[in-house]
Amino acid sequence: MRVAMYYSNNDVRLEEMPKPEAGPGELLIEIHASGICGSDVLEWYRIDKVPLVLGHEIAGEIVAVGEGLKGFKPGNRVSASHHVPCGKCHYCLRGHESVCDTLRKTKFYPGGFSEYVKLPAENIELGGVYSLPEGLSYEEATFTEPLACVLRGQRLAGMQKADTVLVLGCGTSGLLHLQLARRQGAHRVIATDVVDFRLKKAEELGADKAVCAKDYTPDYLRKVNEGRLADLVVLCTGAPSAIKQAFESVDKGGTILFFAAAGKDFQVPLPINEVFWRNEITLTSSYAGSGQDHRDALRFISEGAVNVKDMITHRFGLKDAGEGFKLVAEAGDCLKVVVEPQEV
């Protein structure tokens, strides 16, 4: 079968691998769409593991069901989690499924940027397969995993109705955050980015204000927010300038959600007295999503509560997947890039 083999952000090659087979308790999925995630182009995080087939935002059709597996049949349309928590350990029971040791070990083979993916029995047993509602496209279903991450992030951050939310960075995750915050009753949502294309899309998708990050100041936020700063600041970029803005823009008693990865070994000096001692500001982070987050995300997408269709800007077949990686890495006039492995 054909795969897009990742060597670096500027070196993604069309290669051949043996087509996997579904063993006992396993599923073989024909991939129809797979989204390129910002983490896929986090080169410093990937470079020591190459070559490898990436792709975890998948949607496709079951083509083979392993011996002994019940409840699935060829032709079922599904999305699936590449990492699945055990649901029983200390971390899972405390609501921190994404740091579960099982989650960190589970994965499918070889990756979503291939014609076929094999889901191991453990992933299936732990509930990591989700049926697609009728009428939902494979492309839209690729947003299940990223929206699940956003749902979990806002839950951990304690997002409340009537909050003022500041989203720093209007890539895919930032636009999902602003839409979800709006859906969940945010009083006001302000978004920043350095790319005009993304700022316009933020306004289209519900931001009250979308402002260039180079022009943004806390005084601007106070001006458009009745004299107050933000109750929740969501960092959807790891840029040092944005992190500085986050600390300057969070209100007393507010929360900063570190949602995006920063550069390798990057550290943040913390203003301890201002942040912790005097103003009761909470710093939190999130990684991945639970099974319930995936199910909720799929429901939100299928009901149209979150508009993902208008976030897809580019589509590529496997042979041109490298162009998609370059677009995502450059973070310019693009949002979600979808690879469609069945397209020649």
Phi, psi and omega in degrees: 000160180271143177222157170261105185270125184269126172245326175193174180299333180255012182215086176240119190246142172282118182227172179249140173224157175296138177292127181290158177243148180277112176277187180305128178076007184252166176234145171248125183244131171277119185279125177258334179205141179213122183276145173273119181270153175302329179290338178294334180254017174279080194301319181298333181279335186259332198298331181280355184248359185287158357281150178204159176262115180270187176111105180235357179261078193250157170209139182189199186236132177293129179243346177208139180242124182292156181305134176085355182269124181254157174091000179228153176210156177304139182101343176296134178266126188217161159242170185206153176272135175280330176242135184226128179281160183283332181081001186235340187283175180306316184289317179299317183291342178261009178082017179245056184300330187284353173253011176299137180297325179295318179302319183290341182262332184283147176191162174259173188231136356269338182160164189289344178269060181208166181287330181221149177228137175259127176264124180290159183302322182298318179299320182288316179300327182270011172085026185269023178236135187230124180288138180274132176298150178300136179092348178275128182284158176298321180300312180297324182294339178294345179277357182302310182293312179297323178290326176300319178297320180292317177303313181294320180299315181289329176293314179295329180280353178072033178307129182236155173301145179076006173290148164268125184245129176250119180254117181260106183108117185248041168283198183303311183294322179296318179290327174292320178298315183291324178293317180294318178300317177298315181297326184269014169095021178301142178292318182206141177234121177245138183232149177229154173193172178255357183251121182303320180305317182286326177295319178296321179293324177299318177295318179299326185265008169119002177293136176292320177220139174231118189230145178299131182299332180289336181260347185290141173218158175302328177296323176299315180299315178299321182297321183265000185231041173056036175086001184248161172271193187268140174287325179226125174248124181251117180270103178256022174213149178262012181297130179306323180296324179290322178297319176298316178298324180299314181293328180282342191252354183274135182281167175302133182077005184272185185225140170250123177258114175276098186260330182257151174286151175256187178294157181303131177067011179291136180235150181248121173287127185262128173283083190305310185296314182290321186278307189264314189285318187261323192248000174054046179272138180256133173250129180217168180217167175210156181214126177066194181212157179278173176301319179294324176299320178295317180294319178295319181297316180297322178293314179302317181293313184293331179276353181080013180292333175234125183275104178259334184302319183280002176264351180277119182249336183217147177226137180222150167280175182300321185294338180249016182301328179301325177296323177295320178298319179296318179299314181294319180295324181285336176053046179257236183277060175209160174234253181277128175252125183247132174261131180245094189297337181277352176280130183284000000 
